[in-house]
């Protein structure tokens, strides 16, 4: 792989395949210096990256769901924003139906560190046995945000196809300004069939037709509606990690999208992970 000059140093760009894409990794030439290489080295902390004694609490959502809130999750949380800044040019637009902003897949060895966090602090509360597969990414909502796909006008959930499995979602807030918004949780107030129809139409119909048919305005859900009841809001806090069953309906608590920024140091930067887990065969 040839070396090239970047940022005053000689670097080599290798491409490492990770889940959901290819991650470009910069290696600094001997004797060189580059912020990306330094940031990458800063992530080689192993389990030492995560605090072995964080502050953990459980917040009930309802319908059997709970959100495990882990404060002071990282020992050196500034490493991840520095990593995001160093790899800023590698962030790519996410598919509109998946995430309204930019994202950067993280290496599998980093994602694996979250397996231990789940085991130590949330496994019993969520009723899961072990992690079967996982993926994580740094996500950055941008301003002005792109037009929201109708799928984001509803509280969202993620479910596993296999009955003996579930998806656990983790979100780590990596921004200092709490006004950028935490996470809302909702409970359905209509039948499961009606919820399924809403979700189907949000994916299948054009935005205007979906809005007219269901009387739902564009934008992230911020309060109770005809179909969902607001159940819980977990405020944003620097270095706060949320872990919950993907079957819980949620939405970002972004009241003022104008405050969003494409700068990883100032914007709504989060680490988001999806972990497919086997369920407990019996209740604890």
Backbone as CSV, one residue per row, in Angstrom:
resi,resn,N_x,N_y,N_z,CA_x,CA_y,CA_z,C_x,C_y,C_z
1,UNK,0.854,-1.187,0.000,0.000,0.000,0.000,0.892,1.241,0.000
2,UNK,0.801,2.147,-0.983,1.705,3.298,-1.064,1.421,4.302,0.047
3,UNK,2.486,5.013,0.409,2.346,6.094,1.392,2.010,7.384,0.657
4,UNK,1.290,8.269,1.327,0.957,9.569,0.762,1.043,10.615,1.864
5,UNK,1.198,11.875,1.443,1.307,12.939,2.433,-0.082,13.425,2.816
6,UNK,-0.320,13.550,4.131,-1.609,14.034,4.619,-1.380,14.737,5.939
7,UNK,-1.819,15.995,6.017,-1.702,16.733,7.265,-0.280,16.896,7.740
8,UNK,0.679,16.983,6.794,2.055,17.190,7.187,2.805,15.926,7.534
9,UNK,2.150,14.759,7.355,2.817,13.499,7.677,2.606,12.526,6.535
10,UNK,3.473,11.521,6.482,3.312,10.459,5.497,2.423,9.380,6.099
11,UNK,1.331,9.064,5.403,0.383,8.090,5.927,0.060,7.072,4.854
12,UNK,-0.501,5.956,5.293,-0.968,4.914,4.388,-2.413,4.622,4.739
13,UNK,-3.285,4.576,3.750,-4.698,4.324,3.997,-5.024,2.877,3.669
14,UNK,-5.337,2.087,4.675,-5.793,0.722,4.477,-7.295,0.661,4.710
15,UNK,-7.961,-0.295,4.125,-9.405,-0.429,4.275,-9.701,-1.752,4.964
16,UNK,-10.337,-1.655,6.108,-10.641,-2.822,6.921,-12.139,-3.068,6.854
17,UNK,-12.521,-4.265,6.480,-13.948,-4.563,6.363,-14.544,-4.771,7.746
18,UNK,-15.632,-4.069,8.027,-16.386,-4.235,9.264,-17.829,-4.454,8.879
19,UNK,-18.676,-4.760,9.857,-20.078,-4.953,9.570,-20.664,-3.671,9.003
20,UNK,-21.505,-3.808,8.002,-22.205,-2.697,7.386,-21.267,-1.723,6.696
21,UNK,-20.135,-2.201,6.191,-19.314,-1.278,5.423,-17.830,-1.548,5.556
22,UNK,-17.060,-0.602,5.067,-15.604,-0.695,5.089,-15.072,0.509,5.828
23,UNK,-14.200,0.280,6.763,-13.656,1.362,7.588,-12.236,1.663,7.147
24,UNK,-11.970,2.922,6.797,-10.638,3.339,6.359,-9.798,3.694,7.580
25,UNK,-8.639,3.086,7.684,-7.753,3.292,8.822,-6.457,3.904,8.327
26,UNK,-6.013,4.963,8.965,-4.766,5.624,8.594,-3.642,5.158,9.501
27,UNK,-2.532,4.794,8.886,-1.339,4.425,9.637,-0.250,5.465,9.367
28,UNK,0.337,5.946,10.413,1.353,6.984,10.273,2.713,6.361,10.005
29,UNK,3.468,6.964,9.089,4.810,6.472,8.781,5.717,6.651,9.989
30,UNK,6.736,5.812,10.116,7.660,5.947,11.246,8.224,7.360,11.324
31,UNK,8.153,7.919,12.514,8.680,9.257,12.724,7.688,10.347,12.390
32,UNK,6.549,10.001,11.786,5.559,11.008,11.436,4.623,11.273,12.592
33,UNK,3.732,12.255,12.413,2.728,12.558,13.417,1.481,13.024,12.706
34,UNK,0.350,12.510,13.124,-0.926,12.896,12.533,-2.009,12.638,13.561
35,UNK,-2.970,13.530,13.618,-3.990,13.425,14.658,-4.802,12.153,14.509
36,UNK,-5.033,11.686,13.271,-5.817,10.465,13.093,-5.089,9.266,13.688
37,UNK,-3.780,9.190,13.451,-3.023,8.071,14.016,-3.017,8.135,15.538
38,UNK,-2.913,9.340,16.088,-2.936,9.491,17.530,-4.293,9.093,18.097
39,UNK,-5.363,9.497,17.417,-6.698,9.167,17.900,-6.931,7.675,17.865
40,UNK,-6.452,7.033,16.781,-6.621,5.589,16.685,-5.874,4.890,17.819
41,UNK,-4.676,5.373,18.107,-3.918,4.786,19.207,-4.639,4.986,20.531
42,UNK,-5.361,6.106,20.639,-6.084,6.388,21.875,-7.214,5.431,22.147
43,UNK,-7.667,4.694,21.121,-8.740,3.723,21.317,-8.215,2.346,21.672
44,UNK,-6.911,2.181,21.747,-6.343,0.869,22.064,-6.252,0.666,23.572
45,UNK,-7.310,1.012,24.252,-7.275,0.895,25.700,-7.869,-0.383,26.229
46,UNK,-8.381,-1.239,25.339,-9.000,-2.468,25.793,-10.150,-2.170,26.730
47,UNK,-10.381,-3.068,27.683,-11.472,-2.871,28.631,-11.252,-1.636,29.482
48,UNK,-9.994,-1.131,29.533,-9.714,0.056,30.328,-10.451,1.275,29.792
49,UNK,-10.991,1.196,28.594,-11.768,2.319,28.062,-13.031,2.542,28.869
50,UNK,-13.653,1.439,29.331,-14.924,1.542,30.039,-14.709,1.484,31.539
51,UNK,-15.462,2.300,32.236,-15.352,2.419,33.676,-15.868,1.133,34.337
52,UNK,-15.049,0.442,35.128,-15.532,-0.775,35.782,-16.516,-0.505,36.910
53,UNK,-16.580,0.740,37.375,-17.495,1.096,38.463,-18.295,2.351,38.103
54,UNK,-19.115,2.279,37.074,-19.934,3.439,36.709,-21.134,3.562,37.648
55,UNK,-21.878,4.620,37.455,-23.127,4.816,38.197,-24.256,4.251,37.339
56,UNK,-24.947,3.237,37.847,-25.952,2.526,37.057,-27.313,2.651,37.730
57,UNK,-28.320,2.974,36.937,-29.697,2.987,37.423,-30.612,2.422,36.360
58,UNK,-31.758,1.923,36.793,-32.752,1.374,35.881,-33.990,2.264,35.898
59,UNK,-34.438,2.654,34.713,-35.625,3.484,34.577,-36.709,2.691,33.860
60,UNK,-37.830,2.413,34.536,-38.894,1.646,33.874,-39.556,2.456,32.769
61,UNK,-39.817,1.780,31.658,-40.495,2.406,30.517,-41.964,2.031,30.497
62,UNK,-42.248,0.776,30.840,-43.600,0.241,30.776,-43.662,-0.915,29.808
63,UNK,-44.739,-1.702,29.930,-44.928,-2.876,29.068,-43.745,-3.840,29.175
64,UNK,-43.151,-3.903,30.367,-42.052,-4.831,30.599,-40.685,-4.349,30.168
65,UNK,-40.597,-3.142,29.630,-39.318,-2.615,29.163,-38.669,-1.742,30.239
66,UNK,-37.351,-1.717,30.221,-36.579,-0.894,31.134,-35.393,-0.315,30.375
67,UNK,-35.002,0.891,30.750,-33.795,1.509,30.208,-32.731,1.514,31.292
68,UNK,-31.601,0.902,31.005,-30.478,0.909,31.936,-29.620,2.123,31.602
69,UNK,-29.477,3.021,32.559,-28.732,4.267,32.365,-27.400,4.139,33.086
70,UNK,-26.320,4.257,32.336,-24.967,4.087,32.872,-24.233,5.413,32.734
71,UNK,-24.033,6.088,33.843,-23.297,7.357,33.842,-21.818,7.118,34.110
72,UNK,-20.986,8.038,33.602,-19.532,7.898,33.689,-19.095,6.577,33.041
73,UNK,-19.653,6.312,31.854,-19.445,5.021,31.195,-18.006,4.818,30.758
74,UNK,-17.359,5.859,30.249,-15.981,5.766,29.772,-15.028,6.387,30.780
75,UNK,-13.849,5.824,30.883,-12.840,6.408,31.758,-12.261,7.686,31.164
76,UNK,-12.125,7.733,29.858,-11.593,8.917,29.166,-12.505,9.225,27.983
77,UNK,-13.684,9.779,28.228,-14.671,9.951,27.162,-14.229,10.885,26.050
78,UNK,-13.270,11.749,26.310,-12.823,12.684,25.280,-12.142,11.974,24.113
79,UNK,-11.756,10.701,24.296,-11.100,9.975,23.205,-11.999,9.818,21.983
80,UNK,-13.273,9.535,22.200,-14.139,9.275,21.052,-14.435,10.539,20.249
81,UNK,-14.743,11.688,20.859,-14.856,12.897,20.041,-13.560,13.236,19.310
82,UNK,-12.415,12.974,19.929,-11.142,13.211,19.238,-11.005,12.271,18.049
83,UNK,-11.408,11.025,18.219,-11.383,10.061,17.115,-12.314,10.524,15.995
84,UNK,-13.525,10.986,16.372,-14.483,11.466,15.361,-13.937,12.671,14.612
85,UNK,-13.272,13.563,15.312,-12.686,14.735,14.666,-11.576,14.326,13.703
86,UNK,-10.760,13.369,14.116,-9.649,12.930,13.276,-10.145,12.244,12.008
87,UNK,-11.261,11.529,12.106,-11.810,10.797,10.961,-13.051,11.493,10.400
88,UNK,-13.110,12.777,10.589,-14.283,13.544,10.174,-14.604,13.360,8.691
89,UNK,-13.594,13.283,7.854,-13.822,13.154,6.411,-14.353,11.782,6.025
90,UNK,-14.283,10.820,6.946,-14.750,9.470,6.645,-16.207,9.240,7.032
91,UNK,-16.826,10.189,7.722,-18.250,10.074,7.998,-19.014,10.133,6.679
92,UNK,-20.018,9.285,6.541,-20.813,9.217,5.325,-22.286,9.395,5.656
93,UNK,-23.088,9.935,4.710,-24.528,10.044,4.960,-25.135,8.656,5.179
94,UNK,-25.915,8.525,6.225,-26.607,7.269,6.480,-27.844,7.183,5.597
95,UNK,-28.321,5.984,5.279,-29.590,5.875,4.550,-30.691,6.627,5.282
96,UNK,-31.508,7.356,4.532,-32.498,8.250,5.137,-33.442,7.526,6.084
97,UNK,-33.784,6.285,5.781,-34.714,5.545,6.624,-34.049,4.967,7.870
98,UNK,-32.706,5.032,7.916,-31.977,4.453,9.031,-31.606,5.513,10.057
99,UNK,-31.006,6.606,9.593,-30.537,7.647,10.508,-30.416,8.955,9.748
100,UNK,-30.980,10.039,10.267,-30.934,11.318,9.554,-29.656,12.103,9.844
101,UNK,-28.566,11.670,9.263,-27.317,12.369,9.498,-26.146,11.579,8.942
102,UNK,-24.992,11.706,9.602,-23.762,11.062,9.170,-23.385,9.957,10.149
103,UNK,-22.690,8.956,9.641,-22.225,7.914,10.555,-20.897,7.343,10.083
104,UNK,-20.215,6.705,11.022,-18.907,6.111,10.784,-18.871,4.758,11.482
105,UNK,-18.834,3.647,10.733,-18.761,2.333,11.373,-17.498,2.202,12.213
106,UNK,-17.654,1.551,13.352,-16.524,1.326,14.247,-15.989,-0.092,14.079
107,UNK,-14.707,-0.299,14.342,-14.123,-1.638,14.203,-14.761,-2.650,15.151
108,UNK,-14.743,-3.897,14.758,-15.382,-4.950,15.543,-14.730,-5.117,16.910
109,UNK,-13.405,-4.924,16.991,-12.755,-5.119,18.284,-13.193,-4.055,19.281
110,UNK,-13.524,-2.864,18.796,-14.052,-1.855,19.704,-15.475,-2.221,20.122
111,UNK,-16.307,-2.617,19.166,-17.688,-2.982,19.477,-17.733,-4.094,20.510
112,UNK,-16.779,-5.011,20.444,-16.755,-6.140,21.377,-16.615,-5.686,22.824
113,UNK,-16.056,-4.494,23.052,-15.949,-3.991,24.427,-17.314,-3.773,25.049
114,UNK,-18.315,-3.469,24.211,-19.666,-3.259,24.727,-20.308,-4.556,25.207
115,UNK,-19.815,-5.696,24.723,-20.347,-6.971,25.198,-20.136,-7.097,26.708
116,UNK,-18.967,-6.684,27.160,-18.661,-6.772,28.586,-19.515,-5.794,29.389
117,UNK,-19.754,-4.620,28.840,-20.598,-3.641,29.529,-22.008,-4.194,29.702
118,UNK,-22.536,-4.791,28.634,-23.870,-5.393,28.710,-23.896,-6.503,29.751
119,UNK,-22.890,-7.369,29.730,-22.847,-8.491,30.676,-22.771,-8.008,32.125
120,UNK,-21.959,-6.992,32.378,-21.706,-6.559,33.746,-22.825,-5.697,34.325
121,UNK,-23.530,-4.932,33.474,-24.430,-3.917,34.009,-25.886,-3.995,33.532
122,UNK,-26.184,-4.761,32.479,-27.543,-4.707,31.944,-28.134,-6.060,31.576
123,UNK,-27.345,-7.111,31.618,-27.824,-8.400,31.126,-29.029,-8.905,31.915
124,UNK,-28.976,-8.841,33.226,-30.088,-9.333,34.036,-31.325,-8.471,33.840
125,UNK,-31.146,-7.161,33.819,-32.300,-6.264,33.687,-33.029,-6.471,32.372
126,UNK,-32.288,-6.816,31.309,-32.891,-6.966,29.988,-33.243,-8.418,29.671
127,UNK,-32.860,-9.348,30.538,-33.233,-10.737,30.324,-32.548,-11.395,29.145
128,UNK,-31.275,-11.090,28.920,-30.538,-11.681,27.806,-29.413,-12.557,28.341
129,UNK,-28.987,-13.506,27.509,-27.939,-14.446,27.913,-26.569,-14.011,27.412
130,UNK,-26.417,-13.943,26.093,-25.112,-13.599,25.546,-25.284,-12.894,24.204
131,UNK,-24.239,-12.226,23.773,-24.253,-11.505,22.500,-23.873,-12.468,21.383
132,UNK,-24.692,-12.487,20.339,-24.444,-13.352,19.193,-23.705,-12.621,18.076
133,UNK,-24.029,-11.379,17.864,-23.366,-10.546,16.854,-23.661,-9.086,17.202
134,UNK,-22.867,-8.195,16.668,-23.025,-6.793,17.046,-22.379,-5.890,16.010
135,UNK,-22.760,-4.632,16.053,-22.160,-3.600,15.205,-22.343,-2.265,15.906
136,UNK,-21.420,-1.353,15.694,-21.541,-0.023,16.294,-21.045,1.025,15.316
137,UNK,-21.425,2.254,15.568,-21.027,3.364,14.699,-21.099,4.661,15.486
138,UNK,-20.274,5.597,15.109,-20.420,6.967,15.583,-21.434,7.654,14.691
139,UNK,-22.375,8.361,15.294,-23.452,9.008,14.548,-23.493,10.481,14.888
140,UNK,-23.753,11.274,13.877,-23.761,12.719,14.049,-24.957,13.295,13.311
141,UNK,-25.920,13.822,14.051,-27.030,14.528,13.432,-26.548,15.911,13.026
142,UNK,-26.946,16.329,11.826,-26.381,17.550,11.268,-27.430,18.634,11.146
143,UNK,-26.980,19.864,11.001,-27.852,21.026,10.829,-27.438,21.766,9.561
144,UNK,-28.417,22.179,8.718,-29.826,21.820,8.903,-30.021,20.343,8.593
145,UNK,-30.893,19.642,9.361,-31.071,18.225,9.113,-31.722,17.978,7.765
146,UNK,-31.410,16.860,7.116,-32.091,16.536,5.869,-33.565,16.277,6.139
147,UNK,-34.415,16.371,5.121,-35.842,16.072,5.347,-36.001,14.691,5.967
148,UNK,-36.751,14.638,7.061,-36.927,13.374,7.759,-37.808,12.433,6.955
149,UNK,-37.372,11.195,6.822,-38.225,10.172,6.225,-39.384,9.891,7.178
150,UNK,-40.552,9.537,6.653,-41.706,9.273,7.529,-41.434,8.249,8.619
151,UNK,-40.492,7.341,8.395,-40.173,6.357,9.436,-39.714,7.026,10.720
152,UNK,-39.161,8.250,10.625,-38.696,8.963,11.814,-39.778,9.840,12.429
153,UNK,-40.932,9.927,11.807,-42.039,10.685,12.389,-42.718,9.894,13.501
154,UNK,-42.435,8.605,13.557,-43.006,7.716,14.565,-41.928,7.318,15.563
155,UNK,-42.315,7.002,16.802,-41.349,6.318,17.670,-40.917,5.017,17.010
156,UNK,-39.651,4.701,17.128,-39.100,3.553,16.397,-38.733,2.422,17.339
157,UNK,-38.721,1.218,16.785,-38.274,0.039,17.513,-37.480,-0.844,16.557
158,UNK,-36.726,-1.776,17.117,-35.981,-2.752,16.330,-36.174,-4.117,16.962
159,UNK,-36.577,-5.078,16.143,-36.881,-6.410,16.654,-36.073,-7.469,15.915
160,UNK,-35.772,-8.548,16.618,-35.108,-9.690,16.000,-36.153,-10.568,15.323
161,UNK,-35.744,-11.276,14.285,-36.661,-12.165,13.586,-36.883,-13.467,14.349
162,UNK,-35.864,-13.943,15.063,-35.970,-15.196,15.790,-36.605,-14.955,17.155
163,UNK,-37.532,-15.826,17.560,-38.245,-15.644,18.811,-37.345,-15.798,20.029
164,UNK,-36.275,-16.574,19.915,-35.391,-16.787,21.054,-34.267,-15.755,21.108
165,UNK,-34.381,-14.705,20.293,-33.381,-13.641,20.290,-34.044,-12.281,20.462
166,UNK,-33.242,-11.294,20.819,-33.713,-9.910,20.871,-32.560,-9.000,20.469
167,UNK,-32.899,-7.788,20.114,-31.889,-6.781,19.797,-31.772,-5.823,20.966
168,UNK,-30.582,-5.649,21.451,-30.301,-4.675,22.500,-29.646,-3.468,21.849
169,UNK,-30.141,-2.290,22.166,-29.595,-1.055,21.621,-28.826,-0.309,22.708
170,UNK,-27.715,0.266,22.317,-26.909,1.078,23.224,-26.635,2.417,22.558
171,UNK,-26.735,3.478,23.323,-26.454,4.823,22.807,-25.674,5.591,23.857
172,UNK,-24.507,6.082,23.463,-23.626,6.818,24.366,-23.583,8.278,23.930
173,UNK,-23.965,9.182,24.818,-23.956,10.603,24.509,-22.530,11.142,24.641
174,UNK,-22.041,11.750,23.553,-20.668,12.246,23.503,-20.641,13.745,23.237
175,UNK,-21.595,14.465,23.827,-21.660,15.918,23.670,-21.930,16.541,25.031
176,UNK,-21.410,17.743,25.209,-21.483,18.422,26.497,-22.778,19.199,26.701
177,UNK,-23.425,19.625,25.608,-24.610,20.477,25.699,-25.863,19.616,25.835
178,UNK,-26.489,19.554,27.019,-27.666,18.690,27.188,-28.872,19.158,26.391
179,UNK,-28.864,20.423,25.957,-30.004,20.921,25.193,-30.076,20.302,23.795
180,UNK,-29.018,19.592,23.368,-29.073,18.891,22.093,-30.000,17.683,22.141
181,UNK,-30.392,17.290,23.328,-31.460,16.308,23.450,-31.033,14.914,23.822
182,UNK,-31.836,14.306,24.729,-31.626,12.928,25.122,-32.489,11.993,24.297
183,UNK,-33.221,11.107,24.980,-34.035,10.107,24.296,-35.408,10.012,24.937
184,UNK,-36.447,10.064,24.109,-37.818,9.826,24.540,-38.148,8.347,24.372
185,UNK,-39.003,7.838,25.258,-39.577,6.503,25.104,-41.099,6.614,25.103
186,UNK,-41.732,5.737,24.328,-43.177,5.790,24.134,-43.778,4.400,24.292
187,UNK,-45.081,4.384,24.596,-45.860,3.153,24.634,-46.995,3.271,23.628
188,UNK,-47.268,2.213,22.883,-48.382,2.289,21.924,-49.723,2.345,22.643
189,UNK,-50.636,3.135,22.112,-51.982,3.217,22.660,-53.011,2.678,21.668
190,UNK,-52.539,2.046,20.596,-53.407,1.395,19.622,-52.998,-0.074,19.547
191,UNK,-53.748,-0.865,18.811,-53.501,-2.307,18.743,-52.182,-2.602,18.036
192,UNK,-51.617,-3.794,18.291,-50.393,-4.174,17.570,-50.573,-4.156,16.054
193,UNK,-51.757,-4.515,15.594,-52.013,-4.489,14.151,-51.963,-3.072,13.600
194,UNK,-52.487,-2.114,14.366,-52.452,-0.716,13.922,-51.029,-0.172,13.926
195,UNK,-50.241,-0.583,14.910,-48.834,-0.162,14.932,-48.098,-0.723,13.721
196,UNK,-48.333,-1.987,13.424,-47.695,-2.600,12.250,-48.090,-1.865,10.975
197,UNK,-49.349,-1.452,10.871,-49.796,-0.738,9.678,-49.116,0.624,9.574
198,UNK,-48.992,1.318,10.698,-48.290,2.598,10.702,-46.847,2.422,10.226
199,UNK,-46.176,1.425,10.759,-44.779,1.195,10.392,-44.657,0.830,8.917
200,UNK,-45.587,0.019,8.438,-45.561,-0.359,7.020,-45.768,0.864,6.134
201,UNK,-46.756,1.677,6.468,-47.053,2.845,5.639,-45.914,3.855,5.676
202,UNK,-45.256,3.990,6.826,-44.136,4.929,6.931,-42.999,4.539,6.000
203,UNK,-42.834,3.250,5.759,-41.789,2.782,4.853,-42.228,2.801,3.396
204,UNK,-43.535,2.587,3.155,-44.009,2.351,1.789,-44.576,3.590,1.104
205,UNK,-45.143,4.514,1.857,-45.850,5.641,1.251,-44.944,6.862,1.107
206,UNK,-45.194,7.687,0.090,-44.519,8.990,0.032,-44.894,9.827,1.251
207,UNK,-44.021,10.758,1.608,-44.206,11.530,2.834,-45.557,12.241,2.876
208,UNK,-45.937,12.907,1.793,-47.198,13.661,1.801,-48.392,12.733,1.973
209,UNK,-48.382,11.601,1.287,-49.500,10.662,1.400,-49.575,10.071,2.804
210,UNK,-48.424,9.750,3.384,-48.417,9.220,4.753,-48.986,10.239,5.733
211,UNK,-48.582,11.494,5.594,-49.066,12.548,6.480,-50.575,12.719,6.372
212,UNK,-51.090,12.711,5.152,-52.530,12.889,4.957,-53.316,11.703,5.495
213,UNK,-52.828,10.508,5.260,-53.564,9.313,5.662,-53.631,9.166,7.175
214,UNK,-52.551,9.517,7.868,-52.488,9.261,9.313,-52.495,10.537,10.155
215,UNK,-52.615,11.692,9.518,-52.649,12.973,10.241,-51.439,13.124,11.160
216,UNK,-50.264,12.827,10.620,-49.022,12.941,11.375,-48.125,13.944,10.662
217,UNK,-47.659,14.936,11.392,-46.798,15.963,10.809,-45.349,15.501,10.803
218,UNK,-44.571,16.053,9.884,-43.155,15.713,9.803,-42.429,16.187,11.051
219,UNK,-41.460,15.408,11.491,-40.657,15.781,12.646,-40.548,14.642,13.643
220,UNK,-39.514,14.695,14.457,-39.359,13.694,15.502,-40.510,13.799,16.497
221,UNK,-41.083,12.688,16.938,-42.149,12.758,17.951,-41.602,13.277,19.276
222,UNK,-42.303,14.248,19.836,-41.848,14.876,21.074,-42.857,14.750,22.211
223,UNK,-44.050,14.257,21.929,-45.099,14.187,22.949,-46.073,13.082,22.571
224,UNK,-47.053,12.856,23.447,-48.071,11.852,23.172,-48.863,12.226,21.926
225,UNK,-49.384,11.196,21.268,-50.172,11.383,20.056,-51.353,10.427,20.092
226,UNK,-52.094,10.383,19.005,-53.238,9.478,18.937,-52.806,8.020,18.994
227,UNK,-51.578,7.735,18.598,-51.125,6.347,18.517,-50.133,5.955,19.607
228,UNK,-49.457,6.929,20.220,-48.424,6.621,21.204,-48.532,7.560,22.408
229,UNK,-48.226,7.004,23.567,-48.176,7.777,24.802,-46.719,7.971,25.207
230,UNK,-46.356,9.208,25.506,-45.001,9.464,25.995,-44.861,8.855,27.386
231,UNK,-43.821,8.011,27.574,-43.664,7.287,28.833,-42.467,7.762,29.651
232,UNK,-41.391,8.162,28.999,-40.161,8.486,29.715,-39.252,9.299,28.824
233,UNK,-38.572,10.259,29.425,-37.486,10.960,28.741,-36.226,10.820,29.588
234,UNK,-35.169,10.310,28.981,-33.876,10.251,29.648,-33.053,11.422,29.125
235,UNK,-32.756,12.413,29.977,-32.009,13.580,29.494,-30.609,13.218,29.026
236,UNK,-30.109,14.009,28.106,-28.729,13.827,27.663,-27.780,14.272,28.761
237,UNK,-26.674,13.583,28.837,-25.608,13.943,29.775,-24.303,13.423,29.208
238,UNK,-23.269,14.232,29.319,-21.952,13.840,28.834,-21.549,12.490,29.441
239,UNK,-21.118,11.561,28.580,-20.614,10.265,29.001,-21.706,9.394,29.629
240,UNK,-22.933,9.566,29.178,-24.065,8.742,29.653,-24.405,7.709,28.585
241,UNK,-24.500,6.455,28.996,-24.813,5.343,28.099,-26.189,4.798,28.430
242,UNK,-27.049,4.690,27.417,-28.363,4.073,27.574,-28.329,2.691,26.936
243,UNK,-28.877,1.707,27.628,-28.962,0.341,27.109,-30.387,-0.145,27.332
244,UNK,-31.026,-0.625,26.264,-32.423,-1.056,26.395,-32.766,-2.050,25.299
245,UNK,-33.876,-2.741,25.477,-34.381,-3.667,24.477,-34.810,-2.867,23.256
246,UNK,-34.406,-3.343,22.066,-34.781,-2.634,20.851,-36.266,-2.611,20.598
247,UNK,-37.027,-3.476,21.271,-38.471,-3.473,21.107,-39.163,-2.308,21.760
248,UNK,-38.453,-1.523,22.577,-39.025,-0.325,23.191,-39.069,0.801,22.156
249,UNK,-40.204,1.459,22.055,-40.354,2.561,21.095,-39.619,3.793,21.618
250,UNK,-38.833,4.429,20.753,-38.005,5.549,21.185,-37.912,6.585,20.082
251,UNK,-37.436,7.784,20.450,-37.179,8.856,19.496,-36.196,9.823,20.132
252,UNK,-35.344,10.457,19.336,-34.435,11.459,19.906,-35.216,12.663,20.411
253,UNK,-34.828,13.149,21.575,-35.530,14.275,22.193,-34.924,15.588,21.702
254,UNK,-35.070,15.844,20.414,-34.492,17.036,19.792,-35.598,18.060,19.585
255,UNK,-35.660,19.046,20.465,-36.706,20.054,20.373,-36.347,21.166,19.394
256,UNK,-35.043,21.415,19.207,-34.606,22.522,18.363,-33.520,22.033,17.405
257,UNK,-33.899,21.512,16.223,-32.899,20.981,15.281,-31.896,22.014,14.799
258,UNK,-32.222,23.295,14.901,-31.304,24.344,14.446,-29.998,24.305,15.237
259,UNK,-30.043,23.791,16.452,-28.844,23.754,17.297,-27.865,22.654,16.896
260,UNK,-28.289,21.769,16.018,-27.403,20.687,15.592,-26.240,21.235,14.773
261,UNK,-25.128,20.503,14.771,-23.930,20.953,14.076,-23.228,19.760,13.456
262,UNK,-22.572,19.976,12.322,-21.780,18.935,11.674,-20.384,18.811,12.278
263,UNK,-20.068,19.636,13.266,-18.779,19.589,13.944,-18.844,18.530,15.049
264,UNK,-18.041,17.462,14.973,-18.118,16.419,16.009,-17.845,16.933,17.411
265,UNK,-17.129,18.050,17.525,-16.807,18.596,18.847,-17.965,19.418,19.426
266,UNK,-18.889,19.849,18.574,-19.979,20.705,19.035,-21.353,20.110,18.790
267,UNK,-21.449,19.141,17.911,-22.738,18.610,17.517,-23.209,17.460,18.394
268,UNK,-24.333,16.869,17.970,-24.940,15.759,18.718,-24.285,14.451,18.268
269,UNK,-23.092,14.214,18.812,-22.323,13.023,18.495,-22.693,11.915,19.476
270,UNK,-23.018,10.755,18.955,-23.327,9.612,19.801,-22.624,8.375,19.264
271,UNK,-22.380,7.441,20.152,-21.978,6.097,19.759,-23.225,5.236,19.854
272,UNK,-23.594,4.591,18.758,-24.796,3.766,18.712,-24.399,2.338,18.369
273,UNK,-24.943,1.395,19.104,-24.614,-0.012,18.884,-25.879,-0.854,18.896
274,UNK,-25.868,-1.889,18.072,-26.932,-2.893,18.047,-26.303,-4.242,18.356
275,UNK,-26.850,-4.921,19.358,-26.312,-6.203,19.784,-27.427,-7.247,19.726
276,UNK,-27.285,-8.222,18.853,-28.240,-9.326,18.782,-27.883,-10.325,19.873
277,UNK,-28.853,-10.611,20.734,-28.595,-11.440,21.908,-29.577,-12.609,21.983
278,UNK,-29.138,-13.683,22.608,-30.059,-14.770,22.925,-30.803,-14.415,24.203
279,UNK,-32.065,-14.836,24.267,-32.878,-14.552,25.439,-32.649,-15.623,26.511
280,UNK,-32.947,-15.264,27.753,-32.917,-16.248,28.827,-34.000,-17.298,28.579
281,UNK,-33.655,-18.548,28.836,-34.654,-19.615,28.690,-35.668,-19.570,29.839
282,UNK,-35.241,-19.128,30.991,-36.140,-18.976,32.142,-35.893,-17.612,32.746
283,UNK,-36.876,-17.091,33.465,-36.728,-15.773,34.096,-35.739,-15.872,35.251
284,UNK,-35.030,-14.801,35.483,-34.085,-14.749,36.606,-34.853,-14.710,37.920
